[in-house]
Amino acid sequence: MKKIVLTVITLSLILLLFGTAVSAKKDVNFFLALYDGLRPEYYQDLNRAFNKANPDIDLKIIPVDWNNLHDKLVIAIAGGRPPDLSVIGTRWLLEFLDIGVVEPIEKYLSKELLDNIEPGTMEARINNILYALPVAAGPRFLYYRSDIFEKYGMAVPPDTFEEMLTCAQKINDPPNFYGAGMSGKKYVELTEFAYYLLGNDGYFFEINPDGSYGKCRINDEAGIEALTFMNDLVSKYKVTQPGVTAYTRDDVQDLFVSGKLGIILIGAYTDVILKQRGVSFKWDYGLIPRFAGKDRHSLMITDSIMMFKASKNKEAAAKFLEFFYQDKWRFEFNKQVGFPPVLKSVGKMPYYQAPIYKVMVESMPGAKGWPLVSKWAECNDIIWNAIGATFLGQKTPKQAMNEAAAKIDGIQE
């Protein structure tokens, strides 16, 4: 009987100790944006490798579609259950700072890691405080069907938007092939309009002498001309695919990859998709065009990883970042998604001497990013609605831009 009692006590102690060990694990949840080209095997392997190396931490990498990420974060914050870490579009940072949910990340990271980050990618550094760690950065550029261009006697990509229109008209052959792609459906990013706006020396807001943003300026001459040109491509010259308001950026990319588009303005991830799918046609790259007589301003986009103030395991979350930012994992991430590296050490690898990265470097001078305003997500929606109304013939470009600018000024006050 004593032996039975002793055995029960021993087993109880073992279970108690085991239960304590399990409960002592630190949970870390990470919302990972699903970048084009990023394979599930990559983040699943990353998750397993980190948990194996850190048995006291239970990391869960939660993949989230880019188009749903912002809203998912807002809902999680409102419900009091944000993740410990999340990829964000850096342009969302001020919105999250305004509601007090951001934990400045710099103090949790090693000097070795911070010194290895390319300074130009640290867009989330505000007033000398690094609030979020850059995870992806890169300019946008032009892809074109070099085989089709050669067929029509065109040896180089267009330098201006006017030249792009001429090229698109030459190669346009609907319904089998369209000269240029155009996205007109609301998406998490406003990239399509930005290409034409920046290429016309325009911007979203006036810039005050102290660097702060003033009134919305999308309804100035540059903004109205940009939208007018976009609308002319669709409705007047008809060189785009029909029904553009049904196409997101991803849909237009799929159209190019399927071989039905001659020109598309997009990011490096498309190069990865083209190679992964083994397309049979030839393509090449060029700089984002500008309007004749204007300066070239490519769109530079950065994404960052933000830590939430509500996290109960900030040190454990930072430990994951140190692991994730090892060259091995970062190289494979960048290779799959097609972005240039944010780590200096990875950027020195031979892989990054490829032609596409040469175009990226040439795109850097004069590049502009999204405005860091707290209500950018709302501004984004307002401008998208104006573009959609224009494409559908409900409003003129001038009317659409005037109304959108007034609404944006109203929410910014």
C-alpha positions in Angstrom: 0.0 0.0 0.0 2.9 2.3 0.9 4.5 1.6 -2.4 1.2 2.5 -4.2 0.9 5.8 -2.3 4.6 6.6 -3.0 4.1 5.9 -6.7 1.0 8.1 -6.8 2.9 10.9 -5.0 5.9 10.6 -7.4 3.7 10.6 -10.5 1.8 13.6 -9.1 5.0 15.5 -8.6 6.2 14.6 -12.1 2.9 15.8 -13.6 3.1 18.9 -11.5 6.6 19.7 -12.6 5.8 18.9 -16.2 2.7 21.0 -16.1 4.7 23.9 -14.6 7.3 23.6 -17.3 4.6 23.6 -20.0 2.8 26.6 -18.5 6.2 28.4 -18.2 6.5 28.6 -22.0 6.3 32.1 -23.3 3.8 32.5 -26.1 4.8 34.8 -29.0 2.3 35.4 -31.9 3.6 36.9 -35.1 1.3 38.1 -38.0 3.3 37.5 -41.1 2.1 39.2 -44.3 1.8 36.9 -47.2 4.1 38.4 -49.7 3.9 37.2 -53.3 6.3 34.4 -53.9 6.7 33.5 -50.2 6.3 29.8 -49.8 4.5 28.3 -46.8 7.4 25.9 -46.3 9.6 28.9 -45.6 7.7 30.3 -42.6 6.8 26.8 -41.4 10.5 25.8 -41.3 11.3 29.1 -39.6 8.6 28.5 -37.0 9.9 25.0 -36.3 13.6 25.9 -36.2 13.0 28.7 -33.7 10.9 26.7 -31.4 13.4 23.8 -31.5 16.3 26.2 -30.7 14.2 27.9 -27.9 12.1 25.3 -26.1 11.0 27.9 -23.5 9.2 29.9 -26.2 6.1 28.9 -28.2 6.2 30.9 -31.4 3.2 30.9 -33.7 3.7 32.4 -37.1 0.3 33.4 -38.4 0.1 34.1 -42.1 -2.2 36.9 -43.1 -3.2 38.0 -46.6 -1.8 41.5 -47.3 -5.2 42.9 -48.3 -6.7 41.9 -45.0 -3.8 42.6 -42.7 -4.6 46.2 -41.7 -8.3 45.4 -40.9 -7.3 42.2 -39.0 -4.9 44.3 -36.8 -7.5 46.9 -36.1 -10.0 44.2 -35.1 -7.4 42.5 -32.9 -6.5 45.7 -31.2 -10.2 46.6 -30.6 -10.7 43.2 -29.1 -7.8 43.6 -26.8 -5.9 40.6 -28.4 -3.2 42.0 -30.7 -0.3 39.8 -31.6 3.1 40.3 -30.0 4.6 41.2 -33.4 3.2 42.0 -36.8 4.4 43.0 -40.2 2.9 46.4 -41.0 3.0 48.8 -44.0 5.3 51.5 -42.5 2.7 54.0 -43.6 0.3 52.6 -40.9 2.8 53.4 -38.0 1.4 56.9 -37.1 -2.1 55.5 -37.0 -1.0 52.9 -34.4 1.1 55.4 -32.5 -1.9 57.7 -32.2 -3.9 55.0 -30.4 -1.0 54.1 -28.1 -0.4 50.5 -29.1 3.2 50.6 -30.3 6.2 49.5 -28.2 9.4 51.1 -29.5 11.5 48.2 -30.7 15.1 49.5 -30.6 15.8 48.9 -26.9 15.0 45.1 -27.3 17.4 44.5 -30.1 21.2 44.0 -30.2 23.6 46.6 -31.5 24.9 44.0 -33.9 21.5 43.6 -35.6 20.8 47.3 -35.7 24.2 48.2 -37.2 23.6 45.6 -39.9 20.4 47.3 -41.1 20.6 49.5 -44.2 19.9 53.1 -42.8 17.7 54.1 -45.7 15.2 51.4 -44.9 14.5 52.6 -41.4 11.5 54.7 -42.3 9.9 53.8 -38.9 12.5 56.0 -37.1 10.6 59.1 -36.0 12.2 61.8 -33.8 15.3 59.5 -33.5 13.2 56.6 -32.1 13.1 53.4 -34.0 9.5 52.1 -33.5 9.6 49.2 -35.9 12.2 47.0 -37.7 12.4 47.2 -41.5 11.4 43.8 -43.1 11.1 44.7 -46.7 12.0 47.7 -48.9 12.1 48.3 -52.6 11.3 50.7 -55.4 8.8 49.8 -58.1 9.7 49.6 -61.8 8.4 48.6 -65.3 8.2 45.1 -66.7 7.7 44.7 -70.4 7.5 41.9 -72.9 10.9 42.2 -74.6 10.0 39.6 -77.2 6.9 41.5 -78.3 8.8 44.8 -78.2 11.4 43.3 -80.5 8.7 42.0 -82.9 7.5 45.6 -83.3 11.0 47.1 -83.7 11.2 48.6 -80.2 14.6 48.0 -78.6 14.3 49.7 -75.3 11.6 50.2 -72.6 9.7 53.6 -72.6 11.3 56.4 -70.7 8.1 58.6 -70.4 4.5 57.8 -69.9 3.8 59.4 -73.3 6.3 56.8 -74.9 4.6 54.1 -72.9 1.3 55.0 -74.5 2.9 54.8 -77.9 4.4 51.4 -77.2 1.1 50.1 -75.8 -0.8 51.3 -78.9 1.6 49.4 -81.2 1.4 46.1 -79.4 -2.3 46.3 -78.3 -4.3 43.4 -79.9 -7.5 42.8 -77.9 -9.0 40.5 -76.8 -5.9 38.3 -77.0 -3.3 40.8 -75.8 -3.4 44.2 -74.1 -0.8 46.9 -74.3 -0.6 47.9 -70.6 -2.1 46.7 -67.4 -4.2 48.9 -65.0 -5.6 48.1 -61.6 -8.8 50.0 -60.7 -10.1 47.9 -57.8 -9.6 49.1 -54.2 -6.6 47.5 -52.7 -4.5 47.9 -49.5 -2.1 50.0 -51.5 -2.6 52.9 -53.8 0.4 52.1 -56.0 -1.1 52.5 -59.5 -2.1 56.2 -59.0 1.2 56.9 -57.2 3.3 55.9 -60.2 1.5 58.6 -62.4 1.2 61.2 -59.6 4.9 61.0 -58.6 5.9 60.9 -62.3 4.2 64.2 -62.8 6.1 65.9 -60.0 3.0 65.6 -57.8 2.5 64.3 -54.3 -0.3 63.6 -51.8 0.2 66.5 -49.4 1.9 69.9 -49.3 5.2 69.7 -47.4 5.6 72.5 -44.8 9.0 74.1 -44.1 9.4 72.0 -40.9 8.8 68.8 -42.9 5.2 68.3 -41.6 2.3 67.7 -44.0 -0.1 70.5 -45.0 -3.2 70.3 -47.1 -3.9 67.5 -49.5 -2.7 68.4 -53.0 -4.0 65.6 -55.2 -6.3 68.0 -56.9 -3.6 70.3 -58.2 -2.5 70.3 -61.8 -0.2 67.3 -61.3 -2.8 65.2 -59.7 -5.6 65.9 -62.1 -3.3 65.3 -65.1 -2.1 62.0 -63.6 -5.7 60.7 -63.2 -6.7 62.1 -66.6 -3.9 60.2 -68.3 -4.8 57.0 -66.5 -8.4 57.3 -67.5 -7.4 58.0 -71.1 -5.4 54.8 -71.2 -8.5 53.0 -70.2 -11.4 54.8 -71.9 -9.9 56.9 -74.7 -7.1 54.8 -76.1 -8.4 51.5 -74.8 -4.9 50.0 -74.4 -5.6 48.3 -71.0 -7.5 45.2 -70.2 -11.3 45.9 -70.1 -13.2 46.2 -66.8 -10.2 47.6 -64.9 -12.3 48.3 -61.8 -12.5 44.5 -61.3 -8.7 44.2 -61.2 -6.5 44.5 -58.1 -2.7 44.7 -58.4 -2.5 40.9 -58.0 -5.1 40.3 -60.7 -3.1 42.5 -63.2 0.1 40.7 -62.2 -1.6 37.4 -63.0 -2.6 38.8 -66.4 1.0 39.7 -67.2 2.2 36.3 -66.0 -0.3 34.5 -68.2 1.1 36.3 -71.2 -1.7 38.7 -72.0 -0.1 42.0 -71.1 2.7 44.0 -72.7 3.6 46.4 -69.9 3.0 46.4 -66.2 4.2 48.7 -63.4 4.9 46.7 -60.2 7.5 45.4 -57.8 10.4 42.9 -57.7 8.1 40.1 -56.5 6.7 39.7 -60.0 10.2 38.6 -61.2 10.0 35.8 -58.6 6.5 34.8 -59.8 7.6 34.7 -63.4 10.6 32.5 -62.6 8.6 30.2 -60.3 6.0 29.6 -63.0 8.5 29.0 -65.7 6.8 31.2 -68.3 7.8 30.7 -71.9 8.0 34.3 -73.0 10.8 36.8 -72.6 10.5 39.9 -70.4 12.8 42.7 -69.2 12.8 45.6 -66.8 12.9 49.4 -67.0 12.6 52.4 -64.7 9.1 53.6 -63.8 8.3 56.2 -66.5 7.9 59.9 -65.9 5.9 62.5 -67.8 7.8 64.4 -70.5 9.7 67.3 -69.0 9.2 66.1 -65.4 11.7 64.6 -62.9 11.7 60.8 -62.3 10.3 59.8 -58.9 9.9 56.1 -58.4 7.7 54.8 -55.5 9.8 53.5 -52.6 7.8 51.2 -50.3 8.9 49.9 -46.9 7.3 47.4 -44.6 8.3 46.9 -41.0 7.8 44.6 -38.0 6.1 46.3 -35.1 6.0 45.1 -31.5 2.8 45.7 -29.6 2.8 47.4 -26.2 0.3 44.8 -24.9 2.8 42.0 -25.5 3.5 40.0 -22.3 6.7 38.5 -23.7 8.6 41.3 -25.3 12.0 39.9 -24.7 10.9 36.5 -26.2 9.5 38.3 -29.2 12.8 40.2 -29.7 14.6 36.9 -29.4 12.6 35.7 -32.4 13.6 38.8 -34.4 17.3 38.2 -33.7 16.8 34.6 -35.0 14.7 35.7 -38.1 17.4 38.3 -39.0 20.2 35.8 -39.3 21.6 35.9 -42.9 20.4 32.4 -43.6 16.7 33.2 -43.0 16.8 36.8 -44.4 18.5 35.7 -47.6 15.9 33.0 -48.3 13.1 35.5 -47.5 14.4 38.1 -49.9 15.1 35.5 -52.6 11.5 34.3 -52.5 9.8 37.7 -52.3 12.2 39.4 -54.7 12.9 42.5 -52.6 16.4 43.9 -52.1 17.8 43.0 -48.7 17.5 45.3 -45.6 20.6 43.6 -44.1 24.0 44.9 -45.2 25.6 41.5 -44.9 23.0 39.9 -47.2 23.3 42.7 -49.7 27.0 41.8 -50.3 26.1 38.3 -51.5 26.8 37.4 -55.2 23.1 36.8 -55.8 22.4 40.5 -55.6 24.5 41.4 -58.6 21.7 40.2 -60.9 20.2 42.7 -63.5 17.0 43.3 -61.7 18.9 44.6 -58.6 20.8 46.9 -60.9 17.5 48.4 -62.0 16.5 48.8 -58.3 19.7 50.7 -57.6 19.0 53.0 -60.5 15.5 53.6 -59.3 16.6 54.8 -55.8 17.6 58.4 -56.7 14.5 60.7 -56.3 12.3 57.8 -55.0 9.5 58.9 -52.7 7.6 56.9 -50.1 4.1 57.0 -48.7 3.2 60.0 -46.5 3.4 59.1 -42.8 0.1 60.4 -41.7 -2.0 58.8 -39.0 -5.2 58.5 -41.1 -3.5 57.3 -44.3 -5.6 54.2 -44.5 -8.7 56.4 -44.7 -7.0 58.7 -47.2 -6.1 55.6 -49.3 -9.8 54.6 -49.4 -11.0 58.1 -50.4 -8.5 58.3 -53.3 -9.4 54.8 -54.5 -13.1 55.7 -54.5 -12.3 58.8 -56.6 -10.3 56.7 -59.1 -13.0 54.1 -59.3 -15.7 56.7 -59.9 -13.5 58.2 -62.7 -13.0 54.9 -64.4 -16.7 54.2 -64.3 -17.5 57.5 -65.9 -19.4 58.8 -62.8 -17.1 61.8 -62.2 -14.5 63.7 -64.2 -10.9 63.5 -62.9 -11.1 67.1 -61.7 -14.4 66.6 -59.9 -13.2 63.3 -58.4 -9.9 64.8 -57.2 -11.5 68.0 -55.8 -14.0 66.0 -53.8 -11.3 63.6 -52.5 -8.9 66.4 -51.5 -11.7 68.1 -49.6 -12.7 64.9 -47.7 -9.0 64.2 -46.8 -8.5 67.7 -45.5 -11.7 67.2 -43.4 -10.4 64.1 -41.7 -6.9 65.5 -41.2 -8.1 68.5 -39.3 
